[in-house]
Amino acid sequence: MLKNKTAVITGGTRGIGLAIAKKYLEQGAFVAIAGSKQETVEKALDGLKEYKNRVMGICPDLCDPAAVEKAFLSVKEKFGSLDVLVNNAGVSSATKLYDYTPEEFSKVLDLNVKAVFICSQAAARIMREQGCGVILNTSSMVSEYGQPSGCAYPATKFAVNGLTKSLARELAKDGIRVNAVAPGVTKTDMVAALPADTVARISAGIPLGRVGEPDDVAEAFVYLASDKASYVTGTVLKVDGAAMT
Ligand code: NAD
């Protein structure tokens, strides 16, 4: 479904981002995984050796426009184009309002929102020249319901939905589609580390009866990146088993 398309995936070194990278590679894409540290990028690349001619690693500071531009141009130079950007890197926190410092609030905002803006701008400049492209964002179920602590995180995911819908309208004339995927509770390292009875309790509250797998989420990213979604833009696709909290 993605033969010969080139994708950059931020936060591509583990969890949902790594699952997206694997699916994209299986579907014939060229992939650049962007991580925050060279060591974690190398580790992820080690696990993707079978695709070594179609995968590379980058680790720009996602909040530094010049570093992001340079890294994205290096991807275009190596693989010939930049067709898909997946803004997936994100941080969460469960801090209560009374304990939040402005610095901690800004840290969540910087990666989850400002970096999405900076990476989207750099990618869109390249995509506009090419005449087409796809920008995909990882939102969250909390972008609909909020959450009872760690208010910065849901605030950023509401913002991600806002960026998605706005950029879809702004960039359509340049041939660029913009969509988001909103996962529910997904079994990445953090969820996998929870005690089994906690996971069972969470699962019991989800109509489909289980937490999501990274692959469940990655499949939605494959569809939205592909030409099968060529008339889909400005949407936030929920992949959450109909969870509501
Ligand atoms: P994760 O912690 O396993 O992955 C987060 C990724 O972001 C990692 O690859 C990490 O290297 C990267 N990252 C963190 N800080 C960074 C920084 N400063 N600069 C660059 N990259 C940085 O978590 P995940 O669950 O795979 O999360 C991926 C996305 O999915 C996030 O946007 C998260 O908000 C969203 N999400 C996750 C769930 C879930 O239940 N796991 C649910 C809804 C949404």
Residues whose N, C-alpha, C, O or C-beta is under 5 A from the ligand:
A	BS01	NAD	G11 G12 T13 R14 G15 I16 G17 G35 S36 N88 A89 G90 L111 T138 S139 S140 M141 P183 G184 V185 T186 T188
